[in-house]
Amino acid sequence: MVMKHTPSAGRSDGKHHIFHHIVFGTKNHEPMIQLPWRGTLHAYLGGIIRTADGIAESVSGVSDHVHLLIGLRATHRLADVLRELKAVSSGWTHDEIGVRDLASQEGYDAFTVSASQCQAVRRYH
């Protein structure tokens, strides 16, 4: 399941966002993100981004990794947002889904995306 947000081009709130395509995987690329709850996880990840005052344009993935297209304010520190995202979602997966051995890889890949290319990245997801 792919969670998508209405494009934010032309936002009227005056906040400027830098868009990032982020990919992170499960530890050792184990296929731990199971289909029955994958969509719920993606929605939860989007909620974490929104709680951090970001924009979750698209969240998707497969059993061993997640793709996010997110907009963050220039004042956000990407490393801090990702550390929080991974920690909170890991705790949620352990507590709510009951999958206690799910862990993320240590790092992540992150690429900035121009607003004009967000649609192309969404299609990639």
Beta strands, then each sheet from edge to edge (+ up, - down):
strand 1: 3-4
strand 2: 17-25
strand 3: 55-62
strand 4: 65-73
strand 5: 109-113
sheet 1: 1+ 3- 4+ 2- 5+
end
